[in-house]
């Protein structure tokens, strides 16, 4: 089943899109920039998309990892890329609607330098802790973690895929609302942070699920909470933030999403063609099945213009989250 914002409408765009016969950019490989290193959740998603887009387009699609600065380096590479359909970026919500409120020194303008193609996923963040650390410190659940952090300020270390990411904004907002004292430790991507969590060098993460769930299933991590207000149907035993109203978190509701974009100024005929290809990918049941157990919902925009409208709709909410969290990139 495809997500709430509309494969049904997207299928109409598919029928109206240009035929996929002529190769993009003269047949050069299509580069899909993932702004994080290999091994993290976004990288996993990017490789699943690239593999399937390659079949749909009949053209080579390669993943290019451009990590650093919470996604800014990769996003900047996309903004400055070729406008012939051979440069794409798999970017998260924060690039479009949070970064502008966290720094005045972005090397690109999110409203001008990207041509939207389609949203591809949404999902909440999962809070996991190192199982051995939890046992040693007596953490049975998220409440124990918060209480321990209050008693031991900044001794609970939370890794993230970078400063300014949704994980960073989320933990700072939780610290503010729950009077927790959790220390944010930014990495260059989710993969390195996960490695350090396995090793016990950090204590916890709030991140998207695909790269975390194998460690939960293996018993290395314990799942304590999700960042959405409600519990998730795939993890019904894991509390949502609505379960922690007594901690001041009853109204906390952070849900992230990822989208495919091209450099600003890419012709509409090309973005329509790429949108059509992504809709075909999202309709493949094996793609949906691969993502669902990992916490990603499959969501396509009805049209590229609908993604632009979503970005504008999300700006006020994320601006408030940034203000509450106090997160900065400067």
VEXSE-514897 format. One record per residue (C-alpha): residue in three letters; x, y, z; residue number from 1. Coordinates in nm, 2 decimals, always signed. Example, Ala and Ser with C-alpha at 12.3 -4.5 7.8 and 13.67 -1.06 7.14 Angstrom:
BEGIN
+------+--------+--------+--------+------+
! pado !      X !      Y !      Z ! mifi !
+------+--------+--------+--------+------+
!  ALA !  +1.23 !  -0.45 !  +0.78 !    1 !
!  SER !  +1.37 !  -0.11 !  +0.71 !    2 !
+------+--------+--------+--------+------+
END
This chain:
BEGIN
+------+--------+--------+--------+------+
! pado !      X !      Y !      Z ! mifi !
+------+--------+--------+--------+------+
!  UNK !  +0.00 !  +0.00 !  +0.00 !    1 !
!  UNK !  +0.13 !  +0.34 !  -0.09 !    2 !
!  UNK !  +0.14 !  +0.63 !  +0.15 !    3 !
!  UNK !  -0.11 !  +0.89 !  +0.22 !    4 !
!  UNK !  +0.00 !  +1.17 !  -0.01 !    5 !
!  UNK !  -0.09 !  +0.99 !  -0.31 !    6 !
!  UNK !  +0.02 !  +0.72 !  -0.55 !    7 !
!  UNK !  -0.33 !  +0.73 !  -0.69 !    8 !
!  UNK !  -0.28 !  +1.09 !  -0.81 !    9 !
!  UNK !  +0.08 !  +1.00 !  -0.90 !   10 !
!  UNK !  -0.04 !  +0.73 !  -1.14 !   11 !
!  UNK !  -0.21 !  +1.00 !  -1.34 !   12 !
!  UNK !  +0.11 !  +1.18 !  -1.37 !   13 !
!  UNK !  +0.27 !  +0.85 !  -1.48 !   14 !
!  UNK !  +0.03 !  +0.83 !  -1.77 !   15 !
!  UNK !  +0.08 !  +1.19 !  -1.87 !   16 !
!  UNK !  +0.46 !  +1.18 !  -1.84 !   17 !
!  UNK !  +0.69 !  +1.17 !  -2.15 !   18 !
!  UNK !  +0.78 !  +0.83 !  -2.28 !   19 !
!  UNK !  +1.09 !  +0.69 !  -2.12 !   20 !
!  UNK !  +1.26 !  +0.60 !  -2.45 !   21 !
!  UNK !  +1.53 !  +0.86 !  -2.49 !   22 !
!  UNK !  +1.82 !  +0.84 !  -2.24 !   23 !
!  UNK !  +1.88 !  +1.13 !  -2.01 !   24 !
!  UNK !  +2.19 !  +1.34 !  -2.06 !   25 !
!  UNK !  +2.29 !  +1.16 !  -2.38 !   26 !
!  UNK !  +2.30 !  +0.83 !  -2.19 !   27 !
!  UNK !  +2.55 !  +0.92 !  -1.92 !   28 !
!  UNK !  +2.50 !  +0.75 !  -1.59 !   29 !
!  UNK !  +2.24 !  +0.92 !  -1.36 !   30 !
!  UNK !  +2.41 !  +1.01 !  -1.03 !   31 !
!  UNK !  +2.19 !  +0.99 !  -0.72 !   32 !
!  UNK !  +2.37 !  +1.18 !  -0.44 !   33 !
!  UNK !  +2.32 !  +1.05 !  -0.09 !   34 !
!  UNK !  +2.45 !  +1.31 !  +0.16 !   35 !
!  UNK !  +2.57 !  +1.05 !  +0.41 !   36 !
!  UNK !  +2.83 !  +0.77 !  +0.41 !   37 !
!  UNK !  +2.75 !  +0.41 !  +0.33 !   38 !
!  UNK !  +2.58 !  +0.19 !  +0.58 !   39 !
!  UNK !  +2.32 !  +0.44 !  +0.72 !   40 !
!  UNK !  +1.95 !  +0.44 !  +0.66 !   41 !
!  UNK !  +1.94 !  +0.70 !  +0.38 !   42 !
!  UNK !  +2.22 !  +0.51 !  +0.20 !   43 !
!  UNK !  +2.01 !  +0.19 !  +0.22 !   44 !
!  UNK !  +1.71 !  +0.37 !  +0.08 !   45 !
!  UNK !  +1.92 !  +0.53 !  -0.20 !   46 !
!  UNK !  +2.06 !  +0.20 !  -0.32 !   47 !
!  UNK !  +1.71 !  +0.05 !  -0.33 !   48 !
!  UNK !  +1.58 !  +0.34 !  -0.53 !   49 !
!  UNK !  +1.88 !  +0.35 !  -0.77 !   50 !
!  UNK !  +1.86 !  -0.02 !  -0.84 !   51 !
!  UNK !  +1.49 !  +0.00 !  -0.94 !   52 !
!  UNK !  +1.52 !  +0.34 !  -1.12 !   53 !
!  UNK !  +1.79 !  +0.19 !  -1.34 !   54 !
!  UNK !  +1.55 !  -0.08 !  -1.46 !   55 !
!  UNK !  +1.27 !  +0.17 !  -1.52 !   56 !
!  UNK !  +1.48 !  +0.42 !  -1.70 !   57 !
!  UNK !  +1.69 !  +0.17 !  -1.89 !   58 !
!  UNK !  +1.99 !  +0.37 !  -1.79 !   59 !
!  UNK !  +2.27 !  +0.33 !  -1.53 !   60 !
!  UNK !  +2.19 !  +0.49 !  -1.20 !   61 !
!  UNK !  +2.47 !  +0.51 !  -0.95 !   62 !
!  UNK !  +2.47 !  +0.61 !  -0.58 !   63 !
!  UNK !  +2.73 !  +0.88 !  -0.50 !   64 !
!  UNK !  +2.79 !  +0.93 !  -0.12 !   65 !
!  UNK !  +2.88 !  +1.29 !  -0.05 !   66 !
!  UNK !  +2.88 !  +1.31 !  +0.33 !   67 !
!  UNK !  +2.94 !  +1.58 !  +0.58 !   68 !
!  UNK !  +2.79 !  +1.88 !  +0.76 !   69 !
!  UNK !  +2.46 !  +1.71 !  +0.83 !   70 !
!  UNK !  +2.38 !  +1.67 !  +0.46 !   71 !
!  UNK !  +2.49 !  +2.02 !  +0.34 !   72 !
!  UNK !  +2.79 !  +1.90 !  +0.14 !   73 !
!  UNK !  +2.58 !  +1.65 !  -0.06 !   74 !
!  UNK !  +2.29 !  +1.90 !  -0.10 !   75 !
!  UNK !  +2.53 !  +2.16 !  -0.23 !   76 !
!  UNK !  +2.67 !  +1.91 !  -0.49 !   77 !
!  UNK !  +2.31 !  +1.85 !  -0.61 !   78 !
!  UNK !  +2.24 !  +2.23 !  -0.63 !   79 !
!  UNK !  +2.54 !  +2.28 !  -0.85 !   80 !
!  UNK !  +2.50 !  +1.97 !  -1.07 !   81 !
!  UNK !  +2.40 !  +1.93 !  -1.43 !   82 !
!  UNK !  +2.04 !  +2.01 !  -1.52 !   83 !
!  UNK !  +1.99 !  +1.74 !  -1.78 !   84 !
!  UNK !  +1.84 !  +1.47 !  -1.55 !   85 !
!  UNK !  +2.17 !  +1.30 !  -1.47 !   86 !
!  UNK !  +2.21 !  +1.47 !  -1.12 !   87 !
!  UNK !  +1.97 !  +1.38 !  -0.85 !   88 !
!  UNK !  +1.97 !  +1.41 !  -0.47 !   89 !
!  UNK !  +1.80 !  +1.20 !  -0.20 !   90 !
!  UNK !  +1.75 !  +1.48 !  +0.06 !   91 !
!  UNK !  +1.58 !  +1.49 !  +0.39 !   92 !
!  UNK !  +1.31 !  +1.73 !  +0.51 !   93 !
!  UNK !  +1.56 !  +1.93 !  +0.72 !   94 !
!  UNK !  +1.75 !  +2.05 !  +0.41 !   95 !
!  UNK !  +1.44 !  +2.23 !  +0.28 !   96 !
!  UNK !  +1.26 !  +2.34 !  +0.60 !   97 !
!  UNK !  +1.50 !  +2.35 !  +0.89 !   98 !
!  UNK !  +1.85 !  +2.44 !  +0.77 !   99 !
!  UNK !  +1.74 !  +2.80 !  +0.67 !  100 !
!  UNK !  +1.65 !  +2.86 !  +1.03 !  101 !
!  UNK !  +1.97 !  +2.72 !  +1.17 !  102 !
!  UNK !  +2.23 !  +2.91 !  +0.98 !  103 !
!  UNK !  +2.26 !  +3.22 !  +0.76 !  104 !
!  UNK !  +2.55 !  +3.07 !  +0.58 !  105 !
!  UNK !  +2.41 !  +2.79 !  +0.36 !  106 !
!  UNK !  +2.60 !  +2.76 !  +0.03 !  107 !
!  UNK !  +2.26 !  +2.71 !  -0.15 !  108 !
!  UNK !  +1.91 !  +2.85 !  -0.14 !  109 !
!  UNK !  +1.67 !  +2.56 !  -0.07 !  110 !
!  UNK !  +1.38 !  +2.75 !  -0.22 !  111 !
!  UNK !  +1.56 !  +2.83 !  -0.55 !  112 !
!  UNK !  +1.84 !  +2.58 !  -0.61 !  113 !
!  UNK !  +1.64 !  +2.26 !  -0.63 !  114 !
!  UNK !  +1.38 !  +2.13 !  -0.87 !  115 !
!  UNK !  +1.15 !  +1.90 !  -0.68 !  116 !
!  UNK !  +1.07 !  +1.56 !  -0.83 !  117 !
!  UNK !  +0.89 !  +1.36 !  -0.56 !  118 !
!  UNK !  +0.87 !  +1.27 !  -0.20 !  119 !
!  UNK !  +0.96 !  +0.90 !  -0.16 !  120 !
!  UNK !  +0.93 !  +0.81 !  +0.21 !  121 !
!  UNK !  +0.82 !  +0.92 !  +0.55 !  122 !
!  UNK !  +0.88 !  +0.77 !  +0.89 !  123 !
!  UNK !  +0.94 !  +0.84 !  +1.26 !  124 !
!  UNK !  +1.27 !  +0.82 !  +1.44 !  125 !
!  UNK !  +1.34 !  +0.52 !  +1.66 !  126 !
!  UNK !  +1.51 !  +0.56 !  +2.00 !  127 !
!  UNK !  +1.76 !  +0.28 !  +2.06 !  128 !
!  UNK !  +2.01 !  +0.23 !  +2.34 !  129 !
!  UNK !  +2.31 !  +0.00 !  +2.37 !  130 !
!  UNK !  +2.17 !  -0.31 !  +2.55 !  131 !
!  UNK !  +2.47 !  -0.36 !  +2.77 !  132 !
!  UNK !  +2.48 !  +0.01 !  +2.88 !  133 !
!  UNK !  +2.11 !  -0.01 !  +2.96 !  134 !
!  UNK !  +2.17 !  -0.32 !  +3.18 !  135 !
!  UNK !  +2.46 !  -0.16 !  +3.36 !  136 !
!  UNK !  +2.28 !  +0.16 !  +3.43 !  137 !
!  UNK !  +1.95 !  +0.01 !  +3.51 !  138 !
!  UNK !  +1.76 !  +0.16 !  +3.22 !  139 !
!  UNK !  +1.44 !  -0.05 !  +3.16 !  140 !
!  UNK !  +1.26 !  +0.21 !  +2.95 !  141 !
!  UNK !  +1.27 !  +0.57 !  +2.82 !  142 !
!  UNK !  +1.16 !  +0.72 !  +3.15 !  143 !
!  UNK !  +1.46 !  +0.56 !  +3.32 !  144 !
!  UNK !  +1.69 !  +0.70 !  +3.05 !  145 !
!  UNK !  +1.55 !  +1.06 !  +3.10 !  146 !
!  UNK !  +1.57 !  +1.03 !  +3.48 !  147 !
!  UNK !  +1.93 !  +0.91 !  +3.46 !  148 !
!  UNK !  +2.03 !  +1.19 !  +3.22 !  149 !
!  UNK !  +1.88 !  +1.45 !  +3.47 !  150 !
!  UNK !  +2.09 !  +1.30 !  +3.75 !  151 !
!  UNK !  +2.40 !  +1.28 !  +3.53 !  152 !
!  UNK !  +2.40 !  +1.58 !  +3.30 !  153 !
!  UNK !  +2.56 !  +1.53 !  +2.96 !  154 !
!  UNK !  +2.68 !  +1.18 !  +3.05 !  155 !
!  UNK !  +2.42 !  +1.02 !  +2.82 !  156 !
!  UNK !  +2.57 !  +1.05 !  +2.48 !  157 !
!  UNK !  +2.34 !  +1.04 !  +2.17 !  158 !
!  UNK !  +2.49 !  +1.00 !  +1.83 !  159 !
!  UNK !  +2.34 !  +1.14 !  +1.52 !  160 !
!  UNK !  +2.42 !  +1.15 !  +1.15 !  161 !
!  UNK !  +2.52 !  +1.52 !  +1.18 !  162 !
!  UNK !  +2.44 !  +1.86 !  +1.32 !  163 !
!  UNK !  +2.12 !  +2.00 !  +1.20 !  164 !
!  UNK !  +1.96 !  +1.67 !  +1.11 !  165 !
!  UNK !  +1.62 !  +1.57 !  +1.23 !  166 !
!  UNK !  +1.78 !  +1.36 !  +1.50 !  167 !
!  UNK !  +1.96 !  +1.66 !  +1.64 !  168 !
!  UNK !  +1.65 !  +1.88 !  +1.63 !  169 !
!  UNK !  +1.45 !  +1.60 !  +1.79 !  170 !
!  UNK !  +1.68 !  +1.54 !  +2.09 !  171 !
!  UNK !  +1.72 !  +1.91 !  +2.16 !  172 !
!  UNK !  +1.35 !  +1.95 !  +2.16 !  173 !
!  UNK !  +1.31 !  +1.65 !  +2.40 !  174 !
!  UNK !  +1.58 !  +1.79 !  +2.63 !  175 !
!  UNK !  +1.39 !  +2.12 !  +2.64 !  176 !
!  UNK !  +1.05 !  +1.98 !  +2.70 !  177 !
!  UNK !  +1.15 !  +1.69 !  +2.94 !  178 !
!  UNK !  +1.43 !  +1.88 !  +3.12 !  179 !
!  UNK !  +1.66 !  +1.59 !  +3.01 !  180 !
!  UNK !  +2.04 !  +1.64 !  +2.99 !  181 !
!  UNK !  +2.13 !  +1.43 !  +2.69 !  182 !
!  UNK !  +2.45 !  +1.52 !  +2.50 !  183 !
!  UNK !  +2.43 !  +1.54 !  +2.13 !  184 !
!  UNK !  +2.73 !  +1.39 !  +1.95 !  185 !
!  UNK !  +2.72 !  +1.46 !  +1.57 !  186 !
!  UNK !  +2.89 !  +1.22 !  +1.32 !  187 !
!  UNK !  +2.94 !  +1.24 !  +0.95 !  188 !
!  UNK !  +2.66 !  +0.99 !  +0.89 !  189 !
!  UNK !  +2.44 !  +0.73 !  +1.06 !  190 !
!  UNK !  +2.67 !  +0.44 !  +0.98 !  191 !
!  UNK !  +2.97 !  +0.56 !  +1.19 !  192 !
!  UNK !  +2.73 !  +0.65 !  +1.47 !  193 !
!  UNK !  +2.58 !  +0.31 !  +1.47 !  194 !
!  UNK !  +2.92 !  +0.15 !  +1.48 !  195 !
!  UNK !  +3.01 !  +0.35 !  +1.79 !  196 !
!  UNK !  +2.68 !  +0.26 !  +1.95 !  197 !
!  UNK !  +2.75 !  -0.11 !  +1.89 !  198 !
!  UNK !  +3.09 !  -0.06 !  +2.05 !  199 !
!  UNK !  +2.94 !  +0.12 !  +2.35 !  200 !
!  UNK !  +3.13 !  +0.45 !  +2.28 !  201 !
!  UNK !  +2.80 !  +0.63 !  +2.27 !  202 !
!  UNK !  +2.48 !  +0.53 !  +2.46 !  203 !
!  UNK !  +2.19 !  +0.59 !  +2.23 !  204 !
!  UNK !  +2.05 !  +0.71 !  +1.90 !  205 !
!  UNK !  +1.73 !  +0.86 !  +1.77 !  206 !
!  UNK !  +1.73 !  +0.78 !  +1.40 !  207 !
!  UNK !  +1.53 !  +0.64 !  +1.11 !  208 !
!  UNK !  +1.48 !  +0.26 !  +1.15 !  209 !
!  UNK !  +1.63 !  +0.08 !  +0.85 !  210 !
!  UNK !  +1.99 !  +0.06 !  +0.98 !  211 !
!  UNK !  +1.88 !  +0.02 !  +1.34 !  212 !
!  UNK !  +1.63 !  -0.26 !  +1.33 !  213 !
!  UNK !  +1.88 !  -0.55 !  +1.26 !  214 !
!  UNK !  +2.07 !  -0.46 !  +1.58 !  215 !
!  UNK !  +1.74 !  -0.45 !  +1.77 !  216 !
!  UNK !  +1.65 !  -0.79 !  +1.64 !  217 !
!  UNK !  +2.00 !  -0.92 !  +1.73 !  218 !
!  UNK !  +1.97 !  -0.79 !  +2.09 !  219 !
!  UNK !  +2.25 !  -0.54 !  +2.06 !  220 !
!  UNK !  +2.01 !  -0.24 !  +2.09 !  221 !
!  UNK !  +1.69 !  -0.20 !  +2.29 !  222 !
!  UNK !  +1.41 !  +0.00 !  +2.14 !  223 !
!  UNK !  +1.28 !  +0.26 !  +2.39 !  224 !
!  UNK !  +1.05 !  +0.50 !  +2.20 !  225 !
!  UNK !  +0.96 !  +0.65 !  +1.86 !  226 !
!  UNK !  +0.96 !  +1.03 !  +1.79 !  227 !
!  UNK !  +0.60 !  +1.04 !  +1.66 !  228 !
!  UNK !  +0.31 !  +1.11 !  +1.90 !  229 !
!  UNK !  +0.14 !  +0.78 !  +1.83 !  230 !
!  UNK !  +0.29 !  +0.43 !  +1.83 !  231 !
!  UNK !  +0.37 !  +0.27 !  +1.50 !  232 !
!  UNK !  +0.18 !  -0.03 !  +1.38 !  233 !
!  UNK !  +0.50 !  -0.22 !  +1.30 !  234 !
!  UNK !  +0.63 !  -0.17 !  +1.65 !  235 !
!  UNK !  +0.31 !  -0.16 !  +1.86 !  236 !
!  UNK !  +0.50 !  -0.24 !  +2.19 !  237 !
!  UNK !  +0.73 !  +0.06 !  +2.15 !  238 !
!  UNK !  +0.59 !  +0.38 !  +2.31 !  239 !
!  UNK !  +0.53 !  +0.70 !  +2.12 !  240 !
!  UNK !  +0.59 !  +1.05 !  +2.26 !  241 !
!  UNK !  +0.22 !  +1.06 !  +2.35 !  242 !
!  UNK !  +0.29 !  +0.80 !  +2.62 !  243 !
!  UNK !  +0.52 !  +1.04 !  +2.79 !  244 !
!  UNK !  +0.28 !  +1.33 !  +2.86 !  245 !
!  UNK !  +0.40 !  +1.32 !  +3.22 !  246 !
!  UNK !  +0.75 !  +1.41 !  +3.10 !  247 !
!  UNK !  +0.62 !  +1.71 !  +2.90 !  248 !
!  UNK !  +0.63 !  +1.53 !  +2.57 !  249 !
!  UNK !  +0.26 !  +1.46 !  +2.50 !  250 !
!  UNK !  +0.26 !  +1.71 !  +2.21 !  251 !
!  UNK !  +0.60 !  +1.62 !  +2.07 !  252 !
!  UNK !  +0.55 !  +1.47 !  +1.72 !  253 !
!  UNK !  +0.85 !  +1.45 !  +1.48 !  254 !
!  UNK !  +0.80 !  +1.27 !  +1.16 !  255 !
!  UNK !  +1.06 !  +1.29 !  +0.89 !  256 !
!  UNK !  +1.05 !  +1.24 !  +0.51 !  257 !
!  UNK !  +1.29 !  +1.21 !  +0.22 !  258 !
!  UNK !  +1.25 !  +1.34 !  -0.14 !  259 !
!  UNK !  +1.43 !  +1.32 !  -0.47 !  260 !
!  UNK !  +1.52 !  +1.65 !  -0.62 !  261 !
!  UNK !  +1.72 !  +1.77 !  -0.92 !  262 !
!  UNK !  +1.93 !  +2.09 !  -0.95 !  263 !
!  UNK !  +1.73 !  +2.41 !  -0.98 !  264 !
!  UNK !  +1.64 !  +2.50 !  -1.33 !  265 !
!  UNK !  +1.61 !  +2.14 !  -1.45 !  266 !
!  UNK !  +1.35 !  +2.15 !  -1.73 !  267 !
!  UNK !  +1.00 !  +2.05 !  -1.63 !  268 !
!  UNK !  +0.98 !  +1.78 !  -1.90 !  269 !
!  UNK !  +1.28 !  +1.61 !  -1.73 !  270 !
!  UNK !  +1.15 !  +1.64 !  -1.37 !  271 !
!  UNK !  +0.81 !  +1.50 !  -1.50 !  272 !
!  UNK !  +1.00 !  +1.21 !  -1.66 !  273 !
!  UNK !  +1.19 !  +1.14 !  -1.34 !  274 !
!  UNK !  +0.87 !  +1.16 !  -1.14 !  275 !
!  UNK !  +0.71 !  +0.90 !  -1.36 !  276 !
!  UNK !  +1.00 !  +0.67 !  -1.30 !  277 !
!  UNK !  +0.98 !  +0.71 !  -0.92 !  278 !
!  UNK !  +0.61 !  +0.64 !  -0.93 !  279 !
!  UNK !  +0.68 !  +0.32 !  -1.11 !  280 !
!  UNK !  +0.94 !  +0.23 !  -0.85 !  281 !
!  UNK !  +0.70 !  +0.30 !  -0.56 !  282 !
!  UNK !  +0.43 !  +0.08 !  -0.72 !  283 !
!  UNK !  +0.67 !  -0.22 !  -0.71 !  284 !
!  UNK !  +0.54 !  -0.44 !  -0.42 !  285 !
!  UNK !  +0.89 !  -0.57 !  -0.34 !  286 !
!  UNK !  +1.01 !  -0.21 !  -0.29 !  287 !
!  UNK !  +0.72 !  -0.14 !  -0.05 !  288 !
!  UNK !  +0.78 !  -0.47 !  +0.12 !  289 !
!  UNK !  +1.15 !  -0.40 !  +0.17 !  290 !
!  UNK !  +1.09 !  -0.06 !  +0.33 !  291 !
!  UNK !  +0.78 !  -0.13 !  +0.55 !  292 !
!  UNK !  +0.94 !  -0.36 !  +0.81 !  293 !
!  UNK !  +1.22 !  -0.11 !  +0.85 !  294 !
!  UNK !  +0.99 !  +0.18 !  +0.94 !  295 !
!  UNK !  +0.98 !  +0.37 !  +0.61 !  296 !
!  UNK !  +0.64 !  +0.44 !  +0.46 !  297 !
!  UNK !  +0.64 !  +0.47 !  +0.08 !  298 !
!  UNK !  +0.49 !  +0.80 !  -0.02 !  299 !
!  UNK !  +0.50 !  +0.96 !  -0.37 !  300 !
!  UNK !  +0.40 !  +1.32 !  -0.45 !  301 !
!  UNK !  +0.11 !  +1.34 !  -0.70 !  302 !
!  UNK !  +0.33 !  +1.58 !  -0.91 !  303 !
!  UNK !  +0.66 !  +1.76 !  -0.87 !  304 !
!  UNK !  +0.46 !  +2.08 !  -0.79 !  305 !
!  UNK !  +0.29 !  +1.89 !  -0.50 !  306 !
!  UNK !  +0.63 !  +1.84 !  -0.34 !  307 !
!  UNK !  +0.69 !  +2.22 !  -0.37 !  308 !
!  UNK !  +0.36 !  +2.27 !  -0.19 !  309 !
!  UNK !  +0.45 !  +2.02 !  +0.08 !  310 !
!  UNK !  +0.78 !  +2.20 !  +0.15 !  311 !
!  UNK !  +0.60 !  +2.53 !  +0.19 !  312 !
!  UNK !  +0.34 !  +2.36 !  +0.42 !  313 !
!  UNK !  +0.61 !  +2.21 !  +0.64 !  314 !
!  UNK !  +0.82 !  +2.53 !  +0.69 !  315 !
!  UNK !  +0.62 !  +2.68 !  +0.99 !  316 !
!  UNK !  +0.62 !  +2.36 !  +1.19 !  317 !
!  UNK !  +0.99 !  +2.29 !  +1.15 !  318 !
!  UNK !  +1.07 !  +2.65 !  +1.22 !  319 !
!  UNK !  +0.90 !  +2.61 !  +1.56 !  320 !
!  UNK !  +1.09 !  +2.28 !  +1.62 !  321 !
!  UNK !  +1.42 !  +2.46 !  +1.55 !  322 !
!  UNK !  +1.33 !  +2.74 !  +1.78 !  323 !
!  UNK !  +1.23 !  +2.51 !  +2.06 !  324 !
!  UNK !  +1.54 !  +2.29 !  +2.02 !  325 !
!  UNK !  +1.78 !  +2.58 !  +1.99 !  326 !
!  UNK !  +1.98 !  +2.37 !  +1.73 !  327 !
!  UNK !  +2.23 !  +2.57 !  +1.53 !  328 !
!  UNK !  +2.47 !  +2.50 !  +1.24 !  329 !
!  UNK !  +2.69 !  +2.80 !  +1.29 !  330 !
+------+--------+--------+--------+------+
END
